[in-house]
Amino acid sequence: MTRVTDPTAPRIAIVGATGAVGNTLIGLIEQRGLRYRDMQLVASARSAGTELEVDGVSYPVQAVDEFDFSTVDLAFFSAGTEASQQWVPKATAAGAVVIDNTIAYRMDPDTPLVVPQVNAHELDRRPKSGVIANPNCSTIPLVRLLRGIEQRWGVRQAVVSTYQAASGLGHPGVEELREASRAALEHPEEPYPAKEFTPSLAFNVIPKIDRFLDTGFTLEEQKMLQESRKILGLPHLDVTTTCVRVPVVNGHSEAVWIEAQGVVDRAELVEVLAALPEVTVHDRESPREFPTPATIDDPHRVHVGRVRVNPNNPRAFWLWLVADNLTIGAALNAIQIAEELVARGTL
């Protein structure tokens, strides 16, 4: 049990508790033993009244529009951007610190955008806005690798192609992929479900995540550039991305081409990556080893393979990375932010 009577332990609320990331947050609080003295679960009015268990205790889910945020010290928000825009100001005005898992506050200059393995120093003081932003699910594993590479060689450019799972749209995305895949196999002549993904994701790949911008890039692709620059403190970092949705239930993958400032030796590169916190390099011993969303054995680590230095340009190299987007890409990063806040006494 991580519920304690210690008055220094925070009172916690999870807003969006019934969603995919909310469910993952609850599981991680239990697994990692995050200490709290009170827990409240919150969601939209349509989910209110249901009950969920945390540490073996059943809690009713409360409606966000009726919830009193003055009763909590720390609120995790994972109910979507619109909900964060509406309710986060009310939570911070009531005195709560918010860890927000949406795009709503990521680029706000008064809000730190934090990956604890990269820029935990941002948590040394309570943020002016009262909010700590959780980055995009594909940005988090990328910057965790870029930090070590930048410190050793410097980064001139990164070109990234993402392969993002259906769970990036939560439970509805996963359910539609499963339903559409069954329909495609059983009745291939009929239209497949395509509400969450257009066109249907069943046996398909879609080179569009989020809306298109005037530049021709999508918002998801712009997020990865802007967020990487802010987290790493490199305002001129050159990152360009193509984000693709693939028919995988869970686990985002990325093919990453990086050009460094100096000549890179593969053996040293592997050792630099393997020394990073919570990173597994699968081809450390054999270049033929690689991770996939279906085979990674630890969702709490960034998994790397296909490490290749370009023989025609020894400053450039390729990486293949896989990370669980619901844990590392969302809930685990948020929990680790909370752990750092508690450790630093900045709640």
The 8 nearest C-alpha neighbors of each residue, nearest first, counted from 0:
[[1, 2, 54, 32, 29, 3, 55, 34],
 [2, 0, 34, 32, 33, 3, 35, 29],
 [1, 3, 35, 36, 0, 34, 37, 4],
 [4, 2, 36, 5, 35, 1, 34, 8],
 [3, 5, 36, 6, 2, 8, 35, 7],
 [4, 6, 7, 3, 8, 36, 35, 9],
 [7, 5, 8, 4, 36, 9, 3, 35],
 [8, 6, 5, 9, 36, 4, 35, 341],
 [7, 9, 35, 6, 5, 36, 34, 10],
 [10, 8, 35, 72, 36, 11, 7, 73],
 [9, 11, 37, 71, 72, 36, 35, 38],
 [12, 10, 38, 73, 71, 74, 9, 37],
 [11, 13, 39, 74, 40, 38, 75, 14],
 [14, 12, 75, 40, 16, 74, 41, 15],
 [15, 13, 41, 76, 16, 42, 75, 77],
 [16, 14, 78, 42, 77, 21, 17, 18],
 [15, 17, 21, 13, 14, 18, 40, 41],
 [16, 18, 15, 21, 22, 42, 19, 46],
 [19, 17, 21, 20, 16, 15, 22, 169],
 [18, 20, 169, 22, 21, 170, 23, 17],
 [19, 21, 23, 22, 18, 325, 330, 24],
 [22, 20, 16, 24, 18, 23, 19, 15],
 [21, 23, 25, 19, 20, 24, 18, 16],
 [22, 24, 20, 26, 21, 25, 330, 27],
 [25, 23, 21, 330, 27, 26, 22, 20],
 [24, 26, 28, 22, 23, 27, 53, 21],
 [25, 27, 23, 29, 24, 28, 30, 22],
 [26, 28, 30, 24, 29, 25, 31, 23],
 [29, 27, 25, 33, 31, 26, 30, 32],
 [28, 30, 27, 26, 32, 31, 54, 25],
 [31, 29, 27, 28, 32, 26, 33, 25],
 [32, 30, 28, 33, 29, 27, 26, 334],
 [31, 33, 1, 29, 30, 28, 34, 0],
 [32, 34, 28, 31, 1, 35, 29, 338],
 [35, 33, 1, 2, 32, 8, 3, 36],
 [36, 34, 8, 9, 2, 37, 10, 3],
 [35, 37, 3, 2, 10, 4, 8, 9],
 [36, 38, 10, 35, 11, 39, 2, 9],
 [37, 39, 11, 12, 10, 40, 36, 35],
 [40, 38, 12, 11, 13, 41, 37, 58],
 [39, 41, 60, 13, 12, 16, 61, 14],
 [40, 42, 14, 61, 60, 63, 62, 13],
 [43, 41, 15, 62, 14, 63, 16, 46],
 [42, 44, 62, 45, 46, 63, 47, 41],
 [43, 45, 62, 47, 46, 42, 63, 64],
 [44, 46, 43, 47, 42, 62, 48, 49],
 [47, 45, 44, 43, 42, 49, 48, 60],
 [48, 46, 60, 61, 62, 44, 49, 45],
 [49, 47, 60, 59, 46, 61, 50, 62],
 [48, 50, 60, 47, 59, 46, 51, 61],
 [49, 51, 59, 58, 60, 57, 48, 52],
 [52, 50, 58, 57, 59, 53, 49, 60],
 [53, 51, 57, 56, 55, 58, 54, 50],
 [52, 54, 56, 55, 25, 57, 51, 29],
 [55, 53, 56, 0, 29, 52, 1, 2],
 [54, 56, 53, 52, 57, 0, 51, 29],
 [57, 55, 52, 53, 54, 58, 51, 0],
 [56, 58, 52, 51, 50, 53, 55, 59],
 [57, 59, 50, 51, 52, 60, 56, 40],
 [60, 58, 50, 49, 48, 61, 51, 57],
 [59, 61, 40, 47, 41, 48, 49, 50],
 [62, 60, 41, 47, 40, 59, 42, 63],
 [61, 63, 44, 47, 43, 42, 64, 65],
 [62, 64, 66, 65, 42, 41, 43, 61],
 [63, 65, 62, 66, 44, 43, 86, 61],
 [66, 64, 63, 62, 67, 61, 44, 68],
 [65, 67, 63, 64, 68, 62, 61, 41],
 [68, 66, 69, 70, 65, 71, 93, 90],
 [69, 67, 90, 70, 71, 93, 66, 95],
 [68, 70, 93, 67, 71, 94, 95, 90],
 [69, 71, 68, 67, 72, 10, 95, 93],
 [72, 70, 10, 11, 69, 68, 73, 95],
 [71, 73, 95, 10, 9, 96, 11, 74],
 [72, 74, 96, 11, 95, 71, 97, 10],
 [75, 73, 12, 97, 11, 13, 76, 96],
 [74, 76, 13, 98, 97, 14, 99, 12],
 [77, 75, 99, 14, 100, 78, 98, 74],
 [78, 76, 15, 100, 79, 14, 21, 75],
 [77, 79, 15, 82, 76, 14, 83, 80],
 [80, 78, 82, 81, 77, 101, 83, 100],
 [79, 81, 83, 101, 82, 103, 84, 102],
 [82, 80, 84, 83, 79, 85, 103, 78],
 [81, 83, 85, 84, 80, 79, 86, 78],
 [84, 82, 80, 87, 86, 85, 81, 79],
 [83, 85, 81, 82, 86, 87, 80, 103],
 [84, 86, 82, 83, 87, 81, 88, 89],
 [85, 87, 89, 83, 88, 82, 84, 90],
 [86, 88, 90, 83, 89, 84, 85, 91],
 [89, 87, 91, 90, 86, 92, 85, 84],
 [90, 88, 92, 86, 87, 91, 93, 68],
 [89, 91, 87, 68, 93, 88, 92, 95],
 [90, 92, 95, 94, 88, 93, 89, 129],
 [93, 91, 89, 94, 90, 88, 95, 87],
 [94, 92, 69, 90, 91, 68, 95, 89],
 [93, 95, 91, 92, 69, 90, 96, 72],
 [96, 94, 72, 91, 73, 90, 93, 71],
 [95, 97, 73, 129, 130, 91, 72, 74],
 [98, 96, 130, 74, 73, 75, 99, 131],
 [99, 97, 131, 75, 132, 130, 76, 74],
 [98, 100, 76, 132, 133, 101, 97, 75],
 [99, 101, 133, 77, 76, 132, 98, 329],
 [102, 100, 80, 103, 99, 79, 77, 133],
 [101, 103, 105, 104, 80, 100, 135, 134],
 [102, 104, 101, 80, 105, 84, 83, 81],
 [105, 103, 107, 106, 102, 132, 110, 101],
 [106, 104, 132, 102, 107, 112, 103, 110],
 [105, 107, 104, 108, 110, 226, 112, 225],
 [106, 108, 104, 110, 109, 105, 111, 103],
 [109, 107, 110, 106, 111, 105, 104, 128],
 [108, 110, 107, 128, 127, 111, 126, 130],
 [111, 109, 107, 108, 130, 128, 131, 126],
 [112, 110, 131, 113, 132, 121, 109, 126],
 [113, 111, 132, 105, 230, 133, 131, 134],
 [112, 114, 115, 111, 118, 133, 230, 132],
 [113, 115, 117, 116, 118, 332, 139, 119],
 [116, 114, 119, 117, 118, 113, 336, 335],
 [115, 117, 114, 118, 119, 143, 276, 275],
 [118, 116, 115, 114, 119, 143, 146, 231],
 [119, 117, 120, 115, 114, 121, 113, 116],
 [118, 120, 115, 121, 122, 117, 116, 113],
 [119, 121, 122, 118, 123, 115, 124, 117],
 [122, 120, 119, 123, 118, 111, 124, 113],
 [123, 121, 120, 124, 119, 340, 125, 339],
 [124, 122, 120, 121, 343, 345, 125, 119],
 [125, 123, 122, 345, 126, 121, 343, 120],
 [124, 126, 345, 127, 122, 129, 346, 123],
 [127, 125, 129, 128, 124, 110, 130, 109],
 [126, 128, 129, 109, 125, 110, 130, 124],
 [127, 129, 130, 126, 109, 110, 91, 131],
 [128, 130, 126, 96, 127, 91, 97, 125],
 [131, 129, 97, 128, 110, 98, 96, 132],
 [132, 130, 98, 111, 110, 97, 112, 99],
 [131, 133, 112, 99, 105, 98, 104, 111],
 [132, 134, 100, 99, 112, 113, 333, 131],
 [135, 133, 139, 132, 112, 138, 136, 105],
 [134, 136, 138, 137, 139, 328, 133, 222],
 [135, 328, 137, 324, 138, 139, 329, 134],
 [138, 136, 135, 139, 140, 328, 141, 251],
 [137, 139, 135, 141, 223, 136, 140, 142],
 [138, 140, 141, 142, 137, 136, 328, 134],
 [141, 139, 143, 142, 138, 137, 301, 144],
 [140, 142, 138, 143, 144, 139, 145, 137],
 [143, 141, 145, 144, 139, 140, 146, 138],
 [142, 144, 140, 141, 146, 145, 117, 139],
 [145, 143, 142, 146, 141, 147, 148, 140],
 [144, 146, 142, 148, 147, 143, 149, 141],
 [147, 145, 149, 144, 148, 143, 142, 150],
 [148, 146, 150, 149, 145, 144, 151, 271],
 [147, 149, 145, 151, 150, 146, 152, 153],
 [150, 148, 153, 146, 154, 147, 152, 151],
 [149, 151, 147, 148, 152, 153, 146, 145],
 [152, 150, 148, 149, 153, 147, 271, 146],
 [153, 151, 261, 149, 260, 148, 259, 150],
 [152, 154, 149, 260, 259, 150, 151, 148],
 [153, 155, 259, 149, 156, 260, 258, 152],
 [156, 154, 259, 258, 260, 153, 237, 236],
 [157, 155, 237, 258, 257, 154, 238, 158],
 [156, 158, 257, 238, 256, 237, 159, 258],
 [159, 157, 256, 239, 255, 240, 238, 257],
 [158, 160, 255, 240, 254, 239, 256, 157],
 [161, 159, 241, 254, 253, 240, 242, 255],
 [160, 162, 253, 242, 243, 252, 163, 159],
 [163, 161, 252, 243, 244, 251, 245, 253],
 [164, 162, 251, 244, 245, 161, 243, 252],
 [163, 165, 247, 249, 166, 248, 251, 245],
 [164, 166, 172, 248, 167, 173, 168, 247],
 [167, 165, 169, 168, 173, 249, 164, 172],
 [166, 168, 165, 169, 164, 163, 324, 172],
 [169, 167, 172, 166, 165, 171, 170, 173],
 [170, 168, 166, 19, 167, 172, 171, 173],
 [169, 171, 173, 172, 19, 174, 166, 18],
 [172, 170, 174, 173, 169, 175, 168, 195],
 [173, 171, 168, 165, 175, 170, 174, 169],
 [174, 172, 176, 170, 165, 166, 175, 171],
 [173, 175, 171, 177, 176, 172, 178, 170],
 [174, 176, 178, 172, 177, 173, 179, 171],
 [177, 175, 179, 173, 174, 178, 201, 180],
 [176, 178, 180, 174, 175, 179, 181, 173],
 [177, 179, 175, 181, 180, 176, 174, 182],
 [178, 180, 182, 176, 191, 192, 181, 177],
 [179, 181, 201, 183, 177, 182, 178, 176],
 [182, 180, 178, 184, 179, 183, 185, 177],
 [181, 183, 179, 185, 186, 180, 184, 191],
 [184, 182, 187, 180, 181, 186, 185, 179],
 [183, 185, 181, 182, 187, 186, 180, 179],
 [184, 186, 182, 183, 181, 187, 180, 188],
 [185, 187, 182, 188, 183, 189, 184, 181],
 [188, 186, 183, 189, 184, 185, 182, 190],
 [187, 189, 186, 190, 183, 185, 191, 182],
 [188, 190, 187, 186, 191, 183, 182, 185],
 [191, 189, 192, 188, 187, 183, 182, 193],
 [190, 192, 179, 182, 193, 199, 189, 183],
 [193, 191, 179, 194, 199, 175, 190, 178],
 [194, 192, 199, 196, 197, 195, 198, 191],
 [193, 195, 196, 192, 197, 175, 199, 198],
 [194, 196, 193, 172, 197, 175, 171, 168],
 [197, 195, 193, 199, 194, 198, 200, 172],
 [198, 196, 199, 193, 194, 195, 200, 205],
 [197, 199, 196, 193, 200, 205, 203, 194],
 [198, 200, 193, 197, 196, 201, 191, 192],
 [201, 199, 203, 246, 196, 202, 204, 176],
 [200, 202, 180, 203, 179, 199, 176, 246],
 [203, 201, 200, 246, 180, 204, 183, 199],
 [202, 204, 200, 201, 246, 205, 245, 199],
 [205, 203, 245, 244, 200, 206, 243, 246],
 [204, 206, 244, 243, 207, 245, 203, 200],
 [207, 205, 243, 242, 244, 204, 208, 241],
 [206, 208, 205, 243, 242, 209, 217, 244],
 [209, 207, 219, 242, 217, 243, 210, 244],
 [208, 210, 218, 219, 217, 207, 211, 220],
 [211, 209, 217, 218, 212, 208, 207, 219],
 [210, 212, 217, 216, 215, 218, 213, 209],
 [213, 211, 214, 217, 215, 216, 218, 210],
 [212, 214, 215, 211, 216, 217, 210, 218],
 [215, 213, 212, 216, 211, 217, 221, 218],
 [216, 214, 213, 212, 211, 217, 218, 210],
 [217, 215, 214, 212, 211, 220, 218, 221],
 [218, 216, 211, 220, 219, 210, 212, 209],
 [217, 219, 221, 220, 209, 210, 222, 211],
 [220, 218, 222, 217, 221, 209, 208, 223],
 [221, 219, 217, 218, 222, 223, 240, 242],
 [220, 222, 218, 224, 223, 219, 225, 217],
 [223, 221, 219, 225, 220, 224, 226, 218],
 [222, 224, 226, 138, 220, 221, 225, 227],
 [225, 223, 221, 238, 227, 222, 226, 228],
 [226, 224, 222, 228, 227, 223, 221, 229],
 [225, 227, 229, 223, 228, 224, 222, 230],
 [228, 226, 230, 224, 229, 225, 223, 231],
 [227, 229, 233, 234, 225, 226, 231, 230],
 [228, 230, 232, 226, 227, 231, 225, 233],
 [231, 229, 227, 232, 228, 226, 112, 113],
 [230, 232, 233, 228, 229, 227, 146, 142],
 [231, 233, 229, 230, 228, 234, 227, 118],
 [232, 234, 228, 236, 231, 235, 229, 230],
 [235, 233, 228, 236, 232, 229, 231, 225],
 [234, 236, 233, 237, 228, 232, 238, 155],
 [237, 235, 233, 234, 228, 238, 156, 155],
 [236, 238, 156, 235, 157, 239, 155, 224],
 [239, 237, 157, 224, 158, 156, 236, 240],
 [240, 238, 158, 159, 157, 224, 237, 241],
 [241, 239, 159, 220, 160, 158, 242, 238],
 [240, 242, 160, 220, 161, 159, 243, 239],
 [243, 241, 161, 160, 206, 220, 240, 208],
 [242, 244, 206, 162, 205, 161, 207, 163],
 [243, 245, 163, 205, 204, 162, 164, 206],
 [244, 246, 204, 247, 164, 163, 162, 243],
 [247, 245, 200, 201, 202, 164, 203, 165],
 [248, 246, 164, 245, 249, 165, 250, 163],
 [247, 249, 165, 164, 166, 173, 246, 250],
 [250, 248, 164, 166, 247, 165, 323, 251],
 [249, 251, 323, 292, 324, 322, 164, 252],
 [250, 252, 163, 164, 322, 162, 324, 321],
 [253, 251, 321, 162, 320, 161, 163, 322],
 [252, 254, 161, 320, 160, 319, 162, 255],
 [253, 255, 319, 160, 159, 318, 161, 320],
 [254, 256, 159, 318, 317, 158, 253, 319],
 [257, 255, 317, 158, 157, 316, 159, 318],
 [258, 256, 157, 315, 316, 156, 259, 255],
 [257, 259, 315, 156, 155, 314, 154, 157],
 [260, 258, 154, 314, 155, 261, 153, 152],
 [259, 261, 153, 152, 154, 155, 314, 258],
 [262, 260, 259, 152, 314, 263, 153, 313],
 [261, 263, 314, 313, 264, 260, 259, 152],
 [262, 264, 314, 313, 261, 265, 268, 308],
 [263, 265, 267, 266, 268, 262, 308, 313],
 [264, 266, 268, 267, 308, 269, 263, 307],
 [267, 265, 269, 268, 264, 270, 283, 271],
 [266, 268, 270, 269, 264, 265, 271, 263],
 [269, 267, 265, 271, 270, 266, 264, 272],
 [268, 270, 272, 266, 267, 271, 273, 265],
 [269, 271, 273, 267, 268, 272, 274, 266],
 [272, 270, 268, 274, 269, 273, 267, 147],
 [273, 271, 269, 274, 275, 270, 268, 144],
 [272, 274, 270, 275, 271, 280, 278, 279],
 [275, 273, 271, 272, 270, 276, 278, 277],
 [274, 276, 272, 273, 278, 277, 271, 147],
 [277, 275, 278, 274, 116, 273, 143, 300],
 [276, 278, 300, 275, 301, 279, 299, 274],
 [277, 279, 301, 300, 276, 275, 273, 302],
 [280, 278, 302, 273, 281, 303, 301, 300],
 [281, 279, 303, 283, 273, 282, 304, 302],
 [280, 282, 304, 289, 283, 288, 303, 279],
 [283, 281, 286, 288, 285, 304, 284, 280],
 [282, 284, 281, 280, 285, 269, 286, 270],
 [285, 283, 282, 286, 281, 288, 287, 280],
 [284, 286, 282, 287, 288, 283, 281, 289],
 [287, 285, 282, 288, 305, 284, 283, 306],
 [288, 286, 285, 282, 289, 305, 304, 281],
 [289, 287, 282, 286, 281, 285, 304, 290],
 [288, 290, 304, 281, 305, 282, 287, 291],
 [291, 289, 295, 304, 302, 294, 321, 303],
 [290, 292, 294, 293, 295, 321, 289, 252],
 [293, 291, 250, 294, 295, 321, 249, 251],
 [292, 294, 291, 295, 250, 290, 249, 247],
 [293, 295, 291, 292, 296, 290, 297, 289],
 [296, 294, 297, 290, 292, 291, 293, 298],
 [295, 297, 294, 298, 293, 300, 299, 290],
 [296, 298, 299, 295, 300, 301, 302, 323],
 [299, 297, 323, 300, 296, 326, 322, 295],
 [300, 298, 297, 327, 326, 301, 277, 331],
 [301, 299, 277, 278, 298, 297, 302, 279],
 [300, 302, 278, 322, 279, 140, 321, 277],
 [301, 303, 279, 321, 320, 278, 280, 300],
 [304, 302, 320, 280, 319, 281, 279, 321],
 [303, 305, 289, 319, 281, 282, 306, 280],
 [306, 304, 319, 318, 307, 289, 286, 282],
 [305, 307, 318, 304, 317, 308, 319, 282],
 [308, 306, 317, 316, 305, 309, 318, 265],
 [307, 309, 316, 315, 265, 313, 310, 317],
 [308, 310, 312, 316, 311, 313, 315, 307],
 [311, 309, 312, 313, 308, 315, 307, 316],
 [312, 310, 309, 313, 315, 308, 314, 316],
 [311, 313, 309, 314, 310, 315, 308, 316],
 [314, 312, 262, 315, 309, 310, 263, 308],
 [313, 315, 262, 259, 263, 312, 261, 258],
 [316, 314, 258, 313, 257, 309, 312, 259],
 [315, 317, 308, 309, 307, 257, 256, 258],
 [316, 318, 256, 307, 255, 306, 257, 308],
 [319, 317, 306, 255, 305, 254, 304, 320],
 [318, 320, 254, 304, 305, 303, 253, 255],
 [321, 319, 303, 253, 302, 252, 304, 318],
 [320, 322, 252, 302, 251, 301, 291, 292],
 [323, 321, 301, 251, 250, 324, 302, 327],
 [322, 324, 250, 298, 326, 325, 327, 251],
 [323, 325, 328, 250, 136, 326, 251, 327],
 [326, 324, 329, 328, 323, 20, 330, 327],
 [327, 325, 331, 330, 329, 328, 323, 324],
 [328, 326, 331, 329, 332, 323, 324, 299],
 [329, 327, 136, 324, 326, 325, 139, 323],
 [328, 330, 325, 326, 327, 332, 331, 136],
 [331, 329, 326, 333, 24, 332, 20, 325],
 [332, 330, 326, 334, 327, 333, 329, 335],
 [331, 333, 335, 334, 330, 329, 327, 336],
 [334, 332, 336, 330, 331, 335, 133, 329],
 [335, 333, 337, 331, 336, 332, 330, 338],
 [334, 336, 338, 332, 337, 333, 331, 339],
 [335, 337, 333, 339, 334, 338, 115, 332],
 [338, 336, 334, 340, 335, 339, 341, 333],
 [339, 337, 335, 341, 336, 340, 342, 334],
 [338, 340, 342, 336, 337, 341, 343, 335],
 [341, 339, 337, 343, 345, 338, 342, 344],
 [342, 340, 344, 338, 339, 343, 337, 346],
 [341, 343, 339, 340, 344, 338, 345, 337],
 [342, 344, 340, 341, 345, 339, 123, 122],
 [345, 343, 341, 342, 346, 340, 339, 123],
 [344, 346, 340, 343, 125, 124, 341, 123],
 [345, 344, 340, 341, 96, 125, 72, 73]]
